[in-house]
Amino acid sequence: MKAYEFPANVTDEGKIELPNVIWQQLANNQQVKVIILVNEPTEEEQEETAWHRLAAEQLLKGYSEDDAIYDTI
């Protein structure tokens, strides 16, 4: 079994784009095995995301419907 490693992108339609050089290596109607590896966020990135979420929640807690009058200014 051969293995090819390459970076790929997932499109907005949810499809994985394969580089042309890989397409050239594959025969039509050939069965392949697909393994998808994705990078997980680091602990630092997870903490930063949590802080952003907490800040947004706290900001919105102080918002009142009475403040909506200022949205039209």
mmCIF file of the N, C-alpha and C atoms, coordinates in Angstrom:
data_MODEL
# 
_entry.id   MODEL 
# 
loop_
_atom_site.group_PDB 
_atom_site.id 
_atom_site.type_symbol 
_atom_site.label_atom_id 
_atom_site.label_alt_id 
_atom_site.label_comp_id 
_atom_site.label_asym_id 
_atom_site.label_entity_id 
_atom_site.label_seq_id 
_atom_site.pdbx_PDB_ins_code 
_atom_site.Cartn_x 
_atom_site.Cartn_y 
_atom_site.Cartn_z 
_atom_site.occupancy 
_atom_site.B_iso_or_equiv 
_atom_site.pdbx_formal_charge 
_atom_site.auth_seq_id 
_atom_site.auth_comp_id 
_atom_site.auth_asym_id 
_atom_site.auth_atom_id 
_atom_site.pdbx_PDB_model_num 
ATOM 1   N N  . MET A 1 1  ? 0.851   -1.172 0.000   1.00 0.00 ? 1  MET A N  1 
ATOM 2   C CA . MET A 1 1  ? 0.000   0.000  0.000   1.00 0.00 ? 1  MET A CA 1 
ATOM 3   C C  . MET A 1 1  ? 0.894   1.231  0.000   1.00 0.00 ? 1  MET A C  1 
ATOM 4   N N  . LYS A 1 2  ? 0.600   2.187  -0.879  1.00 0.00 ? 2  LYS A N  1 
ATOM 5   C CA . LYS A 1 2  ? 1.332   3.451  -0.938  1.00 0.00 ? 2  LYS A CA 1 
ATOM 6   C C  . LYS A 1 2  ? 0.611   4.474  -0.080  1.00 0.00 ? 2  LYS A C  1 
ATOM 7   N N  . ALA A 1 3  ? 1.369   5.442  0.424   1.00 0.00 ? 3  ALA A N  1 
ATOM 8   C CA . ALA A 1 3  ? 0.779   6.542  1.197   1.00 0.00 ? 3  ALA A CA 1 
ATOM 9   C C  . ALA A 1 3  ? 1.279   7.860  0.620   1.00 0.00 ? 3  ALA A C  1 
ATOM 10  N N  . TYR A 1 4  ? 0.400   8.819  0.531   1.00 0.00 ? 4  TYR A N  1 
ATOM 11  C CA . TYR A 1 4  ? 0.734   10.163 0.082   1.00 0.00 ? 4  TYR A CA 1 
ATOM 12  C C  . TYR A 1 4  ? 0.375   11.126 1.208   1.00 0.00 ? 4  TYR A C  1 
ATOM 13  N N  . GLU A 1 5  ? 1.276   12.015 1.515   1.00 0.00 ? 5  GLU A N  1 
ATOM 14  C CA . GLU A 1 5  ? 0.992   13.017 2.542   1.00 0.00 ? 5  GLU A CA 1 
ATOM 15  C C  . GLU A 1 5  ? 1.071   14.389 1.902   1.00 0.00 ? 5  GLU A C  1 
ATOM 16  N N  . PHE A 1 6  ? 0.046   15.189 2.130   1.00 0.00 ? 6  PHE A N  1 
ATOM 17  C CA . PHE A 1 6  ? -0.015  16.523 1.540   1.00 0.00 ? 6  PHE A CA 1 
ATOM 18  C C  . PHE A 1 6  ? -1.022  17.364 2.306   1.00 0.00 ? 6  PHE A C  1 
ATOM 19  N N  . PRO A 1 7  ? -0.837  18.670 2.319   1.00 0.00 ? 7  PRO A N  1 
ATOM 20  C CA . PRO A 1 7  ? -1.851  19.532 2.939   1.00 0.00 ? 7  PRO A CA 1 
ATOM 21  C C  . PRO A 1 7  ? -3.034  19.678 1.993   1.00 0.00 ? 7  PRO A C  1 
ATOM 22  N N  . ALA A 1 8  ? -4.220  19.791 2.559   1.00 0.00 ? 8  ALA A N  1 
ATOM 23  C CA . ALA A 1 8  ? -5.427  19.954 1.747   1.00 0.00 ? 8  ALA A CA 1 
ATOM 24  C C  . ALA A 1 8  ? -6.374  20.905 2.464   1.00 0.00 ? 8  ALA A C  1 
ATOM 25  N N  . ASN A 1 9  ? -7.299  21.452 1.727   1.00 0.00 ? 9  ASN A N  1 
ATOM 26  C CA . ASN A 1 9  ? -8.300  22.354 2.281   1.00 0.00 ? 9  ASN A CA 1 
ATOM 27  C C  . ASN A 1 9  ? -9.688  21.753 2.119   1.00 0.00 ? 9  ASN A C  1 
ATOM 28  N N  . VAL A 1 10 ? -10.544 22.080 3.084   1.00 0.00 ? 10 VAL A N  1 
ATOM 29  C CA . VAL A 1 10 ? -11.951 21.707 2.980   1.00 0.00 ? 10 VAL A CA 1 
ATOM 30  C C  . VAL A 1 10 ? -12.676 22.922 2.419   1.00 0.00 ? 10 VAL A C  1 
ATOM 31  N N  . THR A 1 11 ? -13.421 22.733 1.346   1.00 0.00 ? 11 THR A N  1 
ATOM 32  C CA . THR A 1 11 ? -14.124 23.835 0.702   1.00 0.00 ? 11 THR A CA 1 
ATOM 33  C C  . THR A 1 11 ? -15.364 24.237 1.499   1.00 0.00 ? 11 THR A C  1 
ATOM 34  N N  . ASP A 1 12 ? -15.962 25.352 1.126   1.00 0.00 ? 12 ASP A N  1 
ATOM 35  C CA . ASP A 1 12 ? -17.205 25.795 1.759   1.00 0.00 ? 12 ASP A CA 1 
ATOM 36  C C  . ASP A 1 12 ? -18.320 24.776 1.583   1.00 0.00 ? 12 ASP A C  1 
ATOM 37  N N  . GLU A 1 13 ? -18.225 23.955 0.535   1.00 0.00 ? 13 GLU A N  1 
ATOM 38  C CA . GLU A 1 13 ? -19.226 22.927 0.273   1.00 0.00 ? 13 GLU A CA 1 
ATOM 39  C C  . GLU A 1 13 ? -18.938 21.642 1.054   1.00 0.00 ? 13 GLU A C  1 
ATOM 40  N N  . GLY A 1 14 ? -17.856 21.634 1.844   1.00 0.00 ? 14 GLY A N  1 
ATOM 41  C CA . GLY A 1 14 ? -17.520 20.461 2.640   1.00 0.00 ? 14 GLY A CA 1 
ATOM 42  C C  . GLY A 1 14 ? -16.757 19.388 1.886   1.00 0.00 ? 14 GLY A C  1 
ATOM 43  N N  . LYS A 1 15 ? -16.103 19.752 0.799   1.00 0.00 ? 15 LYS A N  1 
ATOM 44  C CA . LYS A 1 15 ? -15.332 18.793 0.007   1.00 0.00 ? 15 LYS A CA 1 
ATOM 45  C C  . LYS A 1 15 ? -13.844 19.037 0.218   1.00 0.00 ? 15 LYS A C  1 
ATOM 46  N N  . ILE A 1 16 ? -13.064 17.969 0.169   1.00 0.00 ? 16 ILE A N  1 
ATOM 47  C CA . ILE A 1 16 ? -11.611 18.070 0.319   1.00 0.00 ? 16 ILE A CA 1 
ATOM 48  C C  . ILE A 1 16 ? -10.989 18.231 -1.061  1.00 0.00 ? 16 ILE A C  1 
ATOM 49  N N  . GLU A 1 17 ? -10.185 19.272 -1.200  1.00 0.00 ? 17 GLU A N  1 
ATOM 50  C CA . GLU A 1 17 ? -9.501  19.513 -2.476  1.00 0.00 ? 17 GLU A CA 1 
ATOM 51  C C  . GLU A 1 17 ? -8.172  18.758 -2.485  1.00 0.00 ? 17 GLU A C  1 
ATOM 52  N N  . LEU A 1 18 ? -7.986  17.903 -3.490  1.00 0.00 ? 18 LEU A N  1 
ATOM 53  C CA . LEU A 1 18 ? -6.728  17.179 -3.642  1.00 0.00 ? 18 LEU A CA 1 
ATOM 54  C C  . LEU A 1 18 ? -5.855  17.901 -4.661  1.00 0.00 ? 18 LEU A C  1 
ATOM 55  N N  . PRO A 1 19 ? -4.549  17.973 -4.408  1.00 0.00 ? 19 PRO A N  1 
ATOM 56  C CA . PRO A 1 19 ? -3.645  18.583 -5.395  1.00 0.00 ? 19 PRO A CA 1 
ATOM 57  C C  . PRO A 1 19 ? -3.640  17.771 -6.690  1.00 0.00 ? 19 PRO A C  1 
ATOM 58  N N  . ASN A 1 20 ? -3.429  18.448 -7.804  1.00 0.00 ? 20 ASN A N  1 
ATOM 59  C CA . ASN A 1 20 ? -3.414  17.780 -9.116  1.00 0.00 ? 20 ASN A CA 1 
ATOM 60  C C  . ASN A 1 20 ? -2.387  16.660 -9.180  1.00 0.00 ? 20 ASN A C  1 
ATOM 61  N N  . VAL A 1 21 ? -1.255  16.838 -8.538  1.00 0.00 ? 21 VAL A N  1 
ATOM 62  C CA . VAL A 1 21 ? -0.218  15.809 -8.586  1.00 0.00 ? 21 VAL A CA 1 
ATOM 63  C C  . VAL A 1 21 ? -0.720  14.508 -7.951  1.00 0.00 ? 21 VAL A C  1 
ATOM 64  N N  . ILE A 1 22 ? -1.605  14.592 -6.985  1.00 0.00 ? 22 ILE A N  1 
ATOM 65  C CA . ILE A 1 22 ? -2.179  13.388 -6.372  1.00 0.00 ? 22 ILE A CA 1 
ATOM 66  C C  . ILE A 1 22 ? -3.191  12.754 -7.316  1.00 0.00 ? 22 ILE A C  1 
ATOM 67  N N  . TRP A 1 23 ? -4.040  13.595 -7.951  1.00 0.00 ? 23 TRP A N  1 
ATOM 68  C CA . TRP A 1 23 ? -5.021  13.067 -8.912  1.00 0.00 ? 23 TRP A CA 1 
ATOM 69  C C  . TRP A 1 23 ? -4.326  12.255 -10.002 1.00 0.00 ? 23 TRP A C  1 
ATOM 70  N N  . GLN A 1 24 ? -3.165  12.697 -10.424 1.00 0.00 ? 24 GLN A N  1 
ATOM 71  C CA . GLN A 1 24 ? -2.436  12.011 -11.487 1.00 0.00 ? 24 GLN A CA 1 
ATOM 72  C C  . GLN A 1 24 ? -1.935  10.636 -11.038 1.00 0.00 ? 24 GLN A C  1 
ATOM 73  N N  . GLN A 1 25 ? -1.765  10.439 -9.734  1.00 0.00 ? 25 GLN A N  1 
ATOM 74  C CA . GLN A 1 25 ? -1.279  9.169  -9.201  1.00 0.00 ? 25 GLN A CA 1 
ATOM 75  C C  . GLN A 1 25 ? -2.390  8.133  -9.008  1.00 0.00 ? 25 GLN A C  1 
ATOM 76  N N  . LEU A 1 26 ? -3.649  8.587  -9.046  1.00 0.00 ? 26 LEU A N  1 
ATOM 77  C CA . LEU A 1 26 ? -4.776  7.691  -8.769  1.00 0.00 ? 26 LEU A CA 1 
ATOM 78  C C  . LEU A 1 26 ? -5.426  7.198  -10.053 1.00 0.00 ? 26 LEU A C  1 
ATOM 79  N N  . ALA A 1 27 ? -5.691  5.910  -10.100 1.00 0.00 ? 27 ALA A N  1 
ATOM 80  C CA . ALA A 1 27 ? -6.389  5.337  -11.250 1.00 0.00 ? 27 ALA A CA 1 
ATOM 81  C C  . ALA A 1 27 ? -7.894  5.525  -11.065 1.00 0.00 ? 27 ALA A C  1 
ATOM 82  N N  . ASN A 1 28 ? -8.613  5.653  -12.170 1.00 0.00 ? 28 ASN A N  1 
ATOM 83  C CA . ASN A 1 28 ? -10.076 5.767  -12.096 1.00 0.00 ? 28 ASN A CA 1 
ATOM 84  C C  . ASN A 1 28 ? -10.666 4.522  -11.458 1.00 0.00 ? 28 ASN A C  1 
ATOM 85  N N  . ASN A 1 29 ? -11.735 4.726  -10.710 1.00 0.00 ? 29 ASN A N  1 
ATOM 86  C CA . ASN A 1 29 ? -12.461 3.645  -10.037 1.00 0.00 ? 29 ASN A CA 1 
ATOM 87  C C  . ASN A 1 29 ? -11.589 2.832  -9.088  1.00 0.00 ? 29 ASN A C  1 
ATOM 88  N N  . GLN A 1 30 ? -10.532 3.445  -8.585  1.00 0.00 ? 30 GLN A N  1 
ATOM 89  C CA . GLN A 1 30 ? -9.643  2.788  -7.641  1.00 0.00 ? 30 GLN A CA 1 
ATOM 90  C C  . GLN A 1 30 ? -10.155 3.048  -6.222  1.00 0.00 ? 30 GLN A C  1 
ATOM 91  N N  . GLN A 1 31 ? -10.200 2.009  -5.418  1.00 0.00 ? 31 GLN A N  1 
ATOM 92  C CA . GLN A 1 31 ? -10.614 2.190  -4.034  1.00 0.00 ? 31 GLN A CA 1 
ATOM 93  C C  . GLN A 1 31 ? -9.416  2.700  -3.242  1.00 0.00 ? 31 GLN A C  1 
ATOM 94  N N  . VAL A 1 32 ? -9.653  3.697  -2.385  1.00 0.00 ? 32 VAL A N  1 
ATOM 95  C CA . VAL A 1 32 ? -8.585  4.263  -1.565  1.00 0.00 ? 32 VAL A CA 1 
ATOM 96  C C  . VAL A 1 32 ? -9.021  4.272  -0.101  1.00 0.00 ? 32 VAL A C  1 
ATOM 97  N N  . LYS A 1 33 ? -8.058  4.345  0.771   1.00 0.00 ? 33 LYS A N  1 
ATOM 98  C CA . LYS A 1 33 ? -8.311  4.469  2.214   1.00 0.00 ? 33 LYS A CA 1 
ATOM 99  C C  . LYS A 1 33 ? -7.945  5.893  2.590   1.00 0.00 ? 33 LYS A C  1 
ATOM 100 N N  . VAL A 1 34 ? -8.840  6.570  3.286   1.00 0.00 ? 34 VAL A N  1 
ATOM 101 C CA . VAL A 1 34 ? -8.628  7.971  3.641   1.00 0.00 ? 34 VAL A CA 1 
ATOM 102 C C  . VAL A 1 34 ? -8.479  8.090  5.151   1.00 0.00 ? 34 VAL A C  1 
ATOM 103 N N  . ILE A 1 35 ? -7.426  8.771  5.573   1.00 0.00 ? 35 ILE A N  1 
ATOM 104 C CA . ILE A 1 35 ? -7.209  9.092  6.982   1.00 0.00 ? 35 ILE A CA 1 
ATOM 105 C C  . ILE A 1 35 ? -7.096  10.607 7.063   1.00 0.00 ? 35 ILE A C  1 
ATOM 106 N N  . ILE A 1 36 ? -7.895  11.223 7.906   1.00 0.00 ? 36 ILE A N  1 
ATOM 107 C CA . ILE A 1 36 ? -7.886  12.681 8.024   1.00 0.00 ? 36 ILE A CA 1 
ATOM 108 C C  . ILE A 1 36 ? -7.297  13.060 9.377   1.00 0.00 ? 36 ILE A C  1 
ATOM 109 N N  . LEU A 1 37 ? -6.269  13.869 9.358   1.00 0.00 ? 37 LEU A N  1 
ATOM 110 C CA . LEU A 1 37 ? -5.634  14.377 10.566  1.00 0.00 ? 37 LEU A CA 1 
ATOM 111 C C  . LEU A 1 37 ? -5.855  15.884 10.614  1.00 0.00 ? 37 LEU A C  1 
ATOM 112 N N  . VAL A 1 38 ? -6.326  16.386 11.729  1.00 0.00 ? 38 VAL A N  1 
ATOM 113 C CA . VAL A 1 38 ? -6.525  17.826 11.883  1.00 0.00 ? 38 VAL A CA 1 
ATOM 114 C C  . VAL A 1 38 ? -5.739  18.306 13.100  1.00 0.00 ? 38 VAL A C  1 
ATOM 115 N N  . ASN A 1 39 ? -5.233  19.517 13.017  1.00 0.00 ? 39 ASN A N  1 
ATOM 116 C CA . ASN A 1 39 ? -4.514  20.106 14.140  1.00 0.00 ? 39 ASN A CA 1 
ATOM 117 C C  . ASN A 1 39 ? -5.502  20.528 15.216  1.00 0.00 ? 39 ASN A C  1 
ATOM 118 N N  . GLU A 1 40 ? -5.177  20.206 16.442  1.00 0.00 ? 40 GLU A N  1 
ATOM 119 C CA . GLU A 1 40 ? -5.998  20.641 17.561  1.00 0.00 ? 40 GLU A CA 1 
ATOM 120 C C  . GLU A 1 40 ? -5.434  21.960 18.084  1.00 0.00 ? 40 GLU A C  1 
ATOM 121 N N  . PRO A 1 41 ? -6.308  22.824 18.611  1.00 0.00 ? 41 PRO A N  1 
ATOM 122 C CA . PRO A 1 41 ? -5.799  24.078 19.151  1.00 0.00 ? 41 PRO A CA 1 
ATOM 123 C C  . PRO A 1 41 ? -4.904  23.809 20.363  1.00 0.00 ? 41 PRO A C  1 
ATOM 124 N N  . THR A 1 42 ? -3.886  24.656 20.510  1.00 0.00 ? 42 THR A N  1 
ATOM 125 C CA . THR A 1 42 ? -2.994  24.522 21.648  1.00 0.00 ? 42 THR A CA 1 
ATOM 126 C C  . THR A 1 42 ? -3.723  24.954 22.916  1.00 0.00 ? 42 THR A C  1 
ATOM 127 N N  . GLU A 1 43 ? -3.151  24.641 24.052  1.00 0.00 ? 43 GLU A N  1 
ATOM 128 C CA . GLU A 1 43 ? -3.754  25.040 25.330  1.00 0.00 ? 43 GLU A CA 1 
ATOM 129 C C  . GLU A 1 43 ? -3.861  26.565 25.400  1.00 0.00 ? 43 GLU A C  1 
ATOM 130 N N  . GLU A 1 44 ? -2.852  27.249 24.887  1.00 0.00 ? 44 GLU A N  1 
ATOM 131 C CA . GLU A 1 44 ? -2.866  28.715 24.876  1.00 0.00 ? 44 GLU A CA 1 
ATOM 132 C C  . GLU A 1 44 ? -4.007  29.254 24.008  1.00 0.00 ? 44 GLU A C  1 
ATOM 133 N N  . GLU A 1 45 ? -4.222  28.654 22.848  1.00 0.00 ? 45 GLU A N  1 
ATOM 134 C CA . GLU A 1 45 ? -5.316  29.077 21.964  1.00 0.00 ? 45 GLU A CA 1 
ATOM 135 C C  . GLU A 1 45 ? -6.678  28.808 22.598  1.00 0.00 ? 45 GLU A C  1 
ATOM 136 N N  . GLN A 1 46 ? -6.805  27.669 23.276  1.00 0.00 ? 46 GLN A N  1 
ATOM 137 C CA . GLN A 1 46 ? -8.058  27.348 23.953  1.00 0.00 ? 46 GLN A CA 1 
ATOM 138 C C  . GLN A 1 46 ? -8.343  28.341 25.075  1.00 0.00 ? 46 GLN A C  1 
ATOM 139 N N  . GLU A 1 47 ? -7.298  28.721 25.817  1.00 0.00 ? 47 GLU A N  1 
ATOM 140 C CA . GLU A 1 47 ? -7.464  29.678 26.904  1.00 0.00 ? 47 GLU A CA 1 
ATOM 141 C C  . GLU A 1 47 ? -7.849  31.049 26.366  1.00 0.00 ? 47 GLU A C  1 
ATOM 142 N N  . GLU A 1 48 ? -7.209  31.468 25.279  1.00 0.00 ? 48 GLU A N  1 
ATOM 143 C CA . GLU A 1 48 ? -7.536  32.757 24.676  1.00 0.00 ? 48 GLU A CA 1 
ATOM 144 C C  . GLU A 1 48 ? -8.993  32.776 24.189  1.00 0.00 ? 48 GLU A C  1 
ATOM 145 N N  . THR A 1 49 ? -9.434  31.693 23.574  1.00 0.00 ? 49 THR A N  1 
ATOM 146 C CA . THR A 1 49 ? -10.819 31.590 23.120  1.00 0.00 ? 49 THR A CA 1 
ATOM 147 C C  . THR A 1 49 ? -11.783 31.677 24.302  1.00 0.00 ? 49 THR A C  1 
ATOM 148 N N  . ALA A 1 50 ? -11.450 31.016 25.396  1.00 0.00 ? 50 ALA A N  1 
ATOM 149 C CA . ALA A 1 50 ? -12.304 31.044 26.583  1.00 0.00 ? 50 ALA A CA 1 
ATOM 150 C C  . ALA A 1 50 ? -12.394 32.462 27.145  1.00 0.00 ? 50 ALA A C  1 
ATOM 151 N N  . TRP A 1 51 ? -11.276 33.184 27.173  1.00 0.00 ? 51 TRP A N  1 
ATOM 152 C CA . TRP A 1 51 ? -11.290 34.565 27.666  1.00 0.00 ? 51 TRP A CA 1 
ATOM 153 C C  . TRP A 1 51 ? -12.149 35.455 26.782  1.00 0.00 ? 51 TRP A C  1 
ATOM 154 N N  . HIS A 1 52 ? -12.041 35.293 25.477  1.00 0.00 ? 52 HIS A N  1 
ATOM 155 C CA . HIS A 1 52 ? -12.854 36.089 24.542  1.00 0.00 ? 52 HIS A CA 1 
ATOM 156 C C  . HIS A 1 52 ? -14.343 35.804 24.765  1.00 0.00 ? 52 HIS A C  1 
ATOM 157 N N  . ARG A 1 53 ? -14.689 34.534 24.929  1.00 0.00 ? 53 ARG A N  1 
ATOM 158 C CA . ARG A 1 53 ? -16.077 34.159 25.154  1.00 0.00 ? 53 ARG A CA 1 
ATOM 159 C C  . ARG A 1 53 ? -16.601 34.765 26.461  1.00 0.00 ? 53 ARG A C  1 
ATOM 160 N N  . LEU A 1 54 ? -15.776 34.688 27.534  1.00 0.00 ? 54 LEU A N  1 
ATOM 161 C CA . LEU A 1 54 ? -16.171 35.238 28.823  1.00 0.00 ? 54 LEU A CA 1 
ATOM 162 C C  . LEU A 1 54 ? -16.351 36.754 28.740  1.00 0.00 ? 54 LEU A C  1 
ATOM 163 N N  . ALA A 1 55 ? -15.437 37.433 28.049  1.00 0.00 ? 55 ALA A N  1 
ATOM 164 C CA . ALA A 1 55 ? -15.543 38.885 27.910  1.00 0.00 ? 55 ALA A CA 1 
ATOM 165 C C  . ALA A 1 55 ? -16.821 39.270 27.176  1.00 0.00 ? 55 ALA A C  1 
ATOM 166 N N  . ALA A 1 56 ? -17.148 38.552 26.119  1.00 0.00 ? 56 ALA A N  1 
ATOM 167 C CA . ALA A 1 56 ? -18.366 38.839 25.354  1.00 0.00 ? 56 ALA A CA 1 
ATOM 168 C C  . ALA A 1 56 ? -19.605 38.590 26.206  1.00 0.00 ? 56 ALA A C  1 
ATOM 169 N N  . GLU A 1 57 ? -19.602 37.493 26.968  1.00 0.00 ? 57 GLU A N  1 
ATOM 170 C CA . GLU A 1 57 ? -20.746 37.193 27.832  1.00 0.00 ? 57 GLU A CA 1 
ATOM 171 C C  . GLU A 1 57 ? -20.939 38.272 28.888  1.00 0.00 ? 57 GLU A C  1 
ATOM 172 N N  . GLN A 1 58 ? -19.841 38.703 29.494  1.00 0.00 ? 58 GLN A N  1 
ATOM 173 C CA . GLN A 1 58 ? -19.929 39.723 30.536  1.00 0.00 ? 58 GLN A CA 1 
ATOM 174 C C  . GLN A 1 58 ? -20.379 41.068 29.962  1.00 0.00 ? 58 GLN A C  1 
ATOM 175 N N  . LEU A 1 59 ? -19.911 41.399 28.774  1.00 0.00 ? 59 LEU A N  1 
ATOM 176 C CA . LEU A 1 59 ? -20.322 42.645 28.126  1.00 0.00 ? 59 LEU A CA 1 
ATOM 177 C C  . LEU A 1 59 ? -21.822 42.625 27.854  1.00 0.00 ? 59 LEU A C  1 
ATOM 178 N N  . LEU A 1 60 ? -22.316 41.508 27.326  1.00 0.00 ? 60 LEU A N  1 
ATOM 179 C CA . LEU A 1 60 ? -23.730 41.414 26.985  1.00 0.00 ? 60 LEU A CA 1 
ATOM 180 C C  . LEU A 1 60 ? -24.628 41.329 28.218  1.00 0.00 ? 60 LEU A C  1 
ATOM 181 N N  . LYS A 1 61 ? -24.073 40.874 29.347  1.00 0.00 ? 61 LYS A N  1 
ATOM 182 C CA . LYS A 1 61 ? -24.850 40.831 30.582  1.00 0.00 ? 61 LYS A CA 1 
ATOM 183 C C  . LYS A 1 61 ? -25.295 42.228 30.998  1.00 0.00 ? 61 LYS A C  1 
ATOM 184 N N  . GLY A 1 62 ? -24.448 43.217 30.732  1.00 0.00 ? 62 GLY A N  1 
ATOM 185 C CA . GLY A 1 62 ? -24.758 44.582 31.135  1.00 0.00 ? 62 GLY A CA 1 
ATOM 186 C C  . GLY A 1 62 ? -25.653 45.312 30.152  1.00 0.00 ? 62 GLY A C  1 
ATOM 187 N N  . TYR A 1 63 ? -25.985 44.685 29.047  1.00 0.00 ? 63 TYR A N  1 
ATOM 188 C CA . TYR A 1 63 ? -26.814 45.313 28.021  1.00 0.00 ? 63 TYR A CA 1 
ATOM 189 C C  . TYR A 1 63 ? -28.282 45.139 28.378  1.00 0.00 ? 63 TYR A C  1 
ATOM 190 N N  . SER A 1 64 ? -29.011 46.220 28.308  1.00 0.00 ? 64 SER A N  1 
ATOM 191 C CA . SER A 1 64 ? -30.435 46.200 28.609  1.00 0.00 ? 64 SER A CA 1 
ATOM 192 C C  . SER A 1 64 ? -31.214 46.558 27.350  1.00 0.00 ? 64 SER A C  1 
ATOM 193 N N  . GLU A 1 65 ? -32.448 46.113 27.260  1.00 0.00 ? 65 GLU A N  1 
ATOM 194 C CA . GLU A 1 65 ? -33.316 46.484 26.132  1.00 0.00 ? 65 GLU A CA 1 
ATOM 195 C C  . GLU A 1 65 ? -33.500 47.998 26.074  1.00 0.00 ? 65 GLU A C  1 
ATOM 196 N N  . ASP A 1 66 ? -33.411 48.649 27.229  1.00 0.00 ? 66 ASP A N  1 
ATOM 197 C CA . ASP A 1 66 ? -33.524 50.108 27.270  1.00 0.00 ? 66 ASP A CA 1 
ATOM 198 C C  . ASP A 1 66 ? -32.373 50.782 26.519  1.00 0.00 ? 66 ASP A C  1 
ATOM 199 N N  . ASP A 1 67 ? -31.230 50.079 26.417  1.00 0.00 ? 67 ASP A N  1 
ATOM 200 C CA . ASP A 1 67 ? -30.075 50.628 25.719  1.00 0.00 ? 67 ASP A CA 1 
ATOM 201 C C  . ASP A 1 67 ? -30.231 50.583 24.205  1.00 0.00 ? 67 ASP A C  1 
ATOM 202 N N  . ALA A 1 68 ? -31.226 49.873 23.709  1.00 0.00 ? 68 ALA A N  1 
ATOM 203 C CA . ALA A 1 68 ? -31.419 49.727 22.257  1.00 0.00 ? 68 ALA A CA 1 
ATOM 204 C C  . ALA A 1 68 ? -31.665 51.071 21.590  1.00 0.00 ? 68 ALA A C  1 
ATOM 205 N N  . ILE A 1 69 ? -32.112 52.059 22.331  1.00 0.00 ? 69 ILE A N  1 
ATOM 206 C CA . ILE A 1 69 ? -32.357 53.384 21.751  1.00 0.00 ? 69 ILE A CA 1 
ATOM 207 C C  . ILE A 1 69 ? -31.068 53.981 21.190  1.00 0.00 ? 69 ILE A C  1 
ATOM 208 N N  . TYR A 1 70 ? -29.933 53.617 21.774  1.00 0.00 ? 70 TYR A N  1 
ATOM 209 C CA . TYR A 1 70 ? -28.636 54.153 21.330  1.00 0.00 ? 70 TYR A CA 1 
ATOM 210 C C  . TYR A 1 70 ? -28.163 53.488 20.049  1.00 0.00 ? 70 TYR A C  1 
ATOM 211 N N  . ASP A 1 71 ? -28.736 52.352 19.677  1.00 0.00 ? 71 ASP A N  1 
ATOM 212 C CA . ASP A 1 71 ? -28.336 51.658 18.450  1.00 0.00 ? 71 ASP A CA 1 
ATOM 213 C C  . ASP A 1 71 ? -28.732 52.439 17.195  1.00 0.00 ? 71 ASP A C  1 
ATOM 214 N N  . THR A 1 72 ? -29.667 53.328 17.311  1.00 0.00 ? 72 THR A N  1 
ATOM 215 C CA . THR A 1 72 ? -30.142 54.073 16.137  1.00 0.00 ? 72 THR A CA 1 
ATOM 216 C C  . THR A 1 72 ? -29.396 55.381 15.932  1.00 0.00 ? 72 THR A C  1 
ATOM 217 N N  . ILE A 1 73 ? -28.488 55.710 16.819  1.00 0.00 ? 73 ILE A N  1 
ATOM 218 C CA . ILE A 1 73 ? -27.758 56.987 16.722  1.00 0.00 ? 73 ILE A CA 1 
ATOM 219 C C  . ILE A 1 73 ? -26.646 56.868 15.703  1.00 0.00 ? 73 ILE A C  1 
# 
